[in-house]
Amino acid sequence: EAIKYLDMSDSYVYKLTAKRRIPHYKQGKLIYFVREELDRWLTSQKVKSRIELEMEAATRIKKMRS
């Protein structure tokens, strides 16, 4: 179900669990996921837009000059 929900291949999801990069629980050989934790994990992977990066850079330059 998590693989379908995430729309990722099973091998990639297993790789993420092996590297402890995705929140999960293990009971023996079974792996469990909590939908709310997956949602938080997904939304924490934000990639900043070019405008956001430019604004951050301008703010840092302004701080350095003052």
N, C-alpha and C positions, 0 to 999 in steps of 0.2 A: 504494500500500500504506500509506503513512504517513497519508494522508487517512482511510482506513478504520480504521487503528489508533487514530488520535486522535479519530475520530468527529466530524470537523469538515468544513465545506464546503471544496471546493478553492479557492474564491476567498479564504476566510479564511486558509487555510494559506499561499497565495501572498502575501497581504498581510503575514503574520507574517515570511516570509522576506525580503520587500522591505524591511521595517523592521528587519531583523536582530534580531528578538525571539525566534526559535526556532533552535536549533542545526541547521545544515545545511551541505551541501557542494555546490558547483556545478562541473560539467564541461561547458563550453559552455553549451547551453541546458537541460541536464538538472540536476535538483536531487536530491540524495541525502540520506538521513537515517540515523542510527545509532539503532537501537531503544533501547539503553541510555541514550544522550544524551537521547532523547525522554522516557524514563521519569524521568530526573533533572529535566528541565525541567518536566514535569508535576507532580512532587512538590514542586518549589520554589515553586509558585504557591499555597501554603497560605493559607487565609483563617482567621484566628484566631476562635475561638468567643467568644461574649459573656462566658462565664465566664473564659476566658483573658485577655481584655482587662480585665475587672474586677480580676483578680488582679494584673496588671501595674500597673494604676493604683494599687491599694492599696499595692503594693511601692514605687512611686515616691513616693507621698505619705509613706509611713513614712520613706524615706530623706531626703526634704526636711525633715522635722520633726526629724531627729536630727543 
